[in-house]
Every structure is written in structure tokens, then in C-alpha cells.
Amino acid sequence: MLDMAYIRENGERLQRTADGKGIALSVAELIERDDRRRELLREVERLRGERNRLSELVGRLLKQGAAEEAEPARKEAQATNDELGVLEAELAEVEASCRKLMQLVPNPVSADTPEGKSDADNVEVKRVGELPSFEFEPLSHVELGEKLGIVDLPRGVKIGGARQYVLKGAGWHLHRAVQQLAMDVLESRGFTPLDVPMMVRGEALLNTGFFPTGEDQVFAIAEEDRYLVGTSEVSLVSYLAGEIVELDGPIRLAAATACFRREIGSSGRDVHGLYRVHQFSKVEQVVVCENDPELSERLLQEITDNAERILQLLELPYRIVAVCIGDMSQKTHKQYDIETWMPSRQAYGETHSASNLLDFQARRANIRYRDGAGKLRYCHTLNNTAIATPRILIPLLENHQREDGSVYVPQALRPYLGGRDELRPLDF
């Protein structure tokens, strides 16, 4: 959470940010609650001191055999203790309400974050690659998946309900290949691979900024403080939670994991086929660095470039957009989305997201380092989706399809697919 002194100094800015991000928060109410908390704390501390003074007086008088003289002090001590009990209960209630409100305070956005209310207001900053031009009627990824025998949506729904799927044969191999390609790219660029839990405690989600505002998107394990999370970012950041880390340079971590999201609010074409599903796989990159805005900005460009490199290896056309305030989460300071061209949608669809969180996440997770002067400081954290599948299979199949129903396999994927340069029905 942000420091209360910072919140007091930047109340108007944080209220604008909360309004822009659609967070129901009154910063003025939080400050008012904190004023009352401070007032109660002072009075509670005064009464505790008075109670202790009276208790010592009673003890001293009783030791001297002056029980009658100790009685008034005993009664006053009891009255003080009763009053203290009432105020301590109110203090606990006010502290709880302060914590609840502080957990809603958003990370302020960067000066170059666009204004806007939804992804429709995101601003394109870069476009790469030529859009495909087909001399035939192209098929959707659902039609291609059925024709190639690699995607089975009906049986996925039969097994797990809506927004589930089965990948088989070449579909399974393609799904695994793009993940391994992404991990190999990240390892070549200094990332340490980790295999991390995707079932986590609620504390991990709160510490990383996914609770309380994103709680409706997370699958909870009944009657336990355990949750299935939608990104290994939660686990990778929590890996360092509560620690004082050594920063000889940025810490670069990566994981390839299954992920789970409820996708509340999704509808229309977003729930068709493989675009928004409840279970998917993702290669995530997380960076932890010094508390230096210029450094974390450079690292934001670096992790975005990592994702770009993977798309270039997949030979896919894409664009980068600067995400507007209304399309940002509570925790994000600055964000880029990468959208890949999807012919069946006749539009770019989001496939990657890169975010700079400054020290917002590290404060919650208590990740610190010692600077050159030996002073403890909170780190900056960043994250990016290197690849998410099966969503990436949508542009991969649709952009690389051929008139005869086969699908071209990009050069970079062939080593992971036994050297195959195309997919055809009954492959694998």
C-alpha cells in the first residue's frame, strides 16, 4: 500500500486516479478516518499511561499497608480501564476501516498515460508487419482447428463447462512449442526460469495488488484461504516477499504455468473459440529493480521488446498501444498492450501486456534492498506476458493458413515441432 504521508500530500491526484480507474474510493474519507485513528491512538496511549500510573500507585499503597488509601486509586484505575476498553475497540474498528480503504488506493499513473475510459481509448504507438492478404475465403481459428483436428471445443465444454477446450495432436504440440520458444528467448536474455505454485494464499494476491479490486476474477478454493491465480506474476513477486534482496542488477524471473480466470463481464466475440477461456497457459516475465524511475522505464521498454521479439519469431503482424487510465488496474503505473492481428476478427486482439508498477507492489509485498548509502528502500517491480496460449494460436493459425487448408509453421517453431514446416489434417 502507498504510504499514508504520501496519500495525504497527493490526495487530489490519487482521487483523480481512482476515478479514472473506476475504483470506488473516497480519499477524503480515508484521510478523515486516519485523522480519527491518530486521535484515538493518542487518547489510548494517554489512558494506558494513566492506568499504569494508577496501578503502580495502588500496588505501592497496598505494599505500605494503606489499603483504605488505595481504594480511590483502585476505583479510578478501574474507570480508566473501562474507558480504555471502549476506545481500544473503536480504535481497532477505525484501523480496520483505514486498512480497507488504503487497500483501494491506486498507484498513480505516469504523465504520458492517455486519458480514456476503456480499451477503445488506448493509443497506438507502433505497428509492425504487413497484414495478410488472402486470395481465398480465410477460415477462423475454430474452423481451422476442426479441419486440422487439433482443437475440440465441444468435448472441452462437455468436460469442464463453458469456455473450456481440448487441444490434441498438433494443437498440443503447437501449444507447448510457443511456450518453450518464449522461455528460450527469455533465458537467452538473462531470465531465471522458476516453476512456481499457482494455488496461493489470499495474502499473495493482496500483496501483489490483485485483491481487493480483482477478486471477482479469481477462482477460490472452497473453505480454504487458497486461490487459483490468473498469472504467475503473483507467485514470482511473492517469491521475494518479505525479503531484503541483493541488487547487483535487476532480478529477472520467468515462469511457464497454467493460469485460471473467471473472465467475469466478457461477452460477444471475446468468448468465441479460444480468445477468453477459463484455463490457459502463460509465460510471464517479472523484473525487480532499484527504486529508480528512469531505470524501471528502461526495463519496461526491455520487457516489451522481449515480447515483440517472440512475435517477430512467430512472423505475426502486431501493434503496441499505450493503455489509457480507464483500462488500467489499480496497481499499474504505466502499461503497454501488444495486440496481434486476428483475421477472423478483422482487428488486432490483445495478446501481451507489459506494466511498470514502481514500488506499489513491493510496498505491499515488503520487498526491499539497501541502496549505496545502506538505506533500506522498496524495489520497483515490472511484469510482462511473454506469450499466452491458446490465445496466441488464434493469430498463429489464421495468419499462416493456406488455401489448401494447411498452415505454415514459422521457422523459429520448427525445431520444437520435429522439423515440420506445415500443419495438415491428421498430423501427429
Secondary structure as the mmCIF struct_conf table of DSSP 4:
data_model
#
loop_
_struct_conf.conf_type_id
_struct_conf.id
_struct_conf.beg_label_comp_id
_struct_conf.beg_label_asym_id
_struct_conf.beg_label_seq_id
_struct_conf.end_label_comp_id
_struct_conf.end_label_asym_id
_struct_conf.end_label_seq_id
HELX_RH_AL_P HELX_RH_AL_P1 MET A 4 GLU A 9
TURN_TY1_P TURN_TY1_P1 ASN A 10 ASN A 10
HELX_RH_AL_P HELX_RH_AL_P2 GLY A 11 LYS A 21
TURN_TY1_P TURN_TY1_P2 GLY A 22 GLY A 22
HELX_RH_AL_P HELX_RH_AL_P3 VAL A 27 LYS A 63
TURN_TY1_P TURN_TY1_P3 GLN A 64 GLY A 65
HELX_RH_AL_P HELX_RH_AL_P4 ALA A 67 MET A 102
TURN_TY1_P TURN_TY1_P4 GLN A 103 LEU A 104
HELX_LH_PP_P HELX_LH_PP_P1 VAL A 105 SER A 110
TURN_TY1_P TURN_TY1_P5 ALA A 111 ASP A 112
HELX_LH_PP_P HELX_LH_PP_P2 THR A 113 GLU A 115
BEND BEND1 LYS A 117 SER A 118
HELX_RH_3T_P HELX_RH_3T_P1 ASP A 119 ASP A 121
STRN STRN1 VAL A 123 VAL A 128
BEND BEND2 GLY A 129 GLY A 129
HELX_LH_PP_P HELX_LH_PP_P3 GLU A 130 PRO A 132
BEND BEND3 GLU A 135 PHE A 136
HELX_LH_PP_P HELX_LH_PP_P4 PRO A 138 SER A 140
HELX_RH_AL_P HELX_RH_AL_P5 HIS A 141 LEU A 148
TURN_TY1_P TURN_TY1_P6 GLY A 149 GLY A 149
STRN STRN2 VAL A 151 ASP A 152
HELX_RH_AL_P HELX_RH_AL_P6 LEU A 153 GLY A 160
TURN_TY1_P TURN_TY1_P7 ALA A 162 ARG A 163
STRN STRN3 VAL A 166 LEU A 167
TURN_TY1_P TURN_TY1_P8 GLY A 169 GLY A 169
HELX_RH_AL_P HELX_RH_AL_P7 ALA A 170 SER A 188
TURN_TY1_P TURN_TY1_P9 ARG A 189 GLY A 190
HELX_LH_PP_P HELX_LH_PP_P5 PHE A 191 PHE A 191
STRN STRN4 THR A 192 PRO A 193
BEND BEND4 MET A 198 MET A 198
STRN STRN5 MET A 199 VAL A 200
HELX_RH_AL_P HELX_RH_AL_P8 GLY A 202 ASN A 207
TURN_TY1_P TURN_TY1_P10 THR A 208 GLY A 209
TURN_TY1_P TURN_TY1_P11 PHE A 211 GLY A 214
HELX_RH_3T_P HELX_RH_3T_P2 GLU A 215 GLN A 217
BEND BEND5 VAL A 218 VAL A 218
STRN STRN6 PHE A 219 ALA A 220
HELX_LH_PP_P HELX_LH_PP_P6 ILE A 221 ILE A 221
TURN_TY1_P TURN_TY1_P12 ALA A 222 GLU A 223
BEND BEND6 GLU A 224 ASP A 225
STRN STRN7 TYR A 227 LEU A 228
BEND BEND7 GLY A 230 GLY A 230
TURN_TY1_P TURN_TY1_P13 SER A 232 SER A 232
HELX_RH_AL_P HELX_RH_AL_P9 GLU A 233 SER A 238
TURN_TY1_P TURN_TY1_P14 TYR A 239 GLY A 242
STRN STRN8 ILE A 244 ILE A 244
BEND BEND8 ASP A 248 GLY A 249
STRN STRN9 ILE A 251 PHE A 260
TURN_TY1_P TURN_TY1_P15 ILE A 264 GLY A 265
HELX_RH_3T_P HELX_RH_3T_P3 GLY A 268 VAL A 271
BEND BEND9 HIS A 272 HIS A 272
TURN_TY1_P TURN_TY1_P16 GLY A 273 LEU A 274
BEND BEND10 TYR A 275 ARG A 276
BEND BEND11 HIS A 278 HIS A 278
STRN STRN10 GLN A 279 CYS A 289
BEND BEND12 ASN A 291 ASN A 291
HELX_RH_AL_P HELX_RH_AL_P10 PRO A 293 LEU A 313
TURN_TY1_P TURN_TY1_P17 LEU A 314 GLU A 315
STRN STRN11 TYR A 318 ALA A 322
HELX_LH_PP_P HELX_LH_PP_P7 VAL A 323 CYS A 324
HELX_RH_3T_P HELX_RH_3T_P4 ILE A 325 ASP A 327
TURN_TY1_P TURN_TY1_P18 GLN A 330 LYS A 331
BEND BEND13 HIS A 333 HIS A 333
STRN STRN12 LYS A 334 MET A 342
TURN_TY1_P TURN_TY1_P19 PRO A 343 GLN A 346
STRN STRN13 ALA A 347 ASN A 356
TURN_TY1_P TURN_TY1_P20 LEU A 358 ASP A 359
HELX_RH_AL_P HELX_RH_AL_P11 PHE A 360 ALA A 365
TURN_TY1_P TURN_TY1_P21 ASN A 366 ASN A 366
STRN STRN14 ARG A 368 ARG A 370
TURN_TY1_P TURN_TY1_P22 GLY A 372 ALA A 373
BEND BEND14 GLY A 374 GLY A 374
STRN STRN15 LEU A 376 TYR A 378
HELX_LH_PP_P HELX_LH_PP_P8 CYS A 379 CYS A 379
STRN STRN16 HIS A 380 THR A 389
TURN_TY1_P TURN_TY1_P23 PRO A 390 ILE A 392
HELX_RH_AL_P HELX_RH_AL_P12 LEU A 393 ASN A 399
TURN_TY1_P TURN_TY1_P24 HIS A 400 HIS A 400
STRN STRN17 GLN A 401 GLN A 401
TURN_TY1_P TURN_TY1_P25 GLU A 403 ASP A 404
BEND BEND15 GLY A 405 GLY A 405
STRN STRN18 VAL A 407 TYR A 408
HELX_LH_PP_P HELX_LH_PP_P9 VAL A 409 PRO A 410
HELX_RH_3T_P HELX_RH_3T_P5 GLN A 411 LEU A 417
TURN_TY1_P TURN_TY1_P26 GLY A 418 GLY A 419
STRN STRN19 GLU A 422 LEU A 423
TURN_TY1_P TURN_TY1_P27 PRO A 425 LEU A 426
#
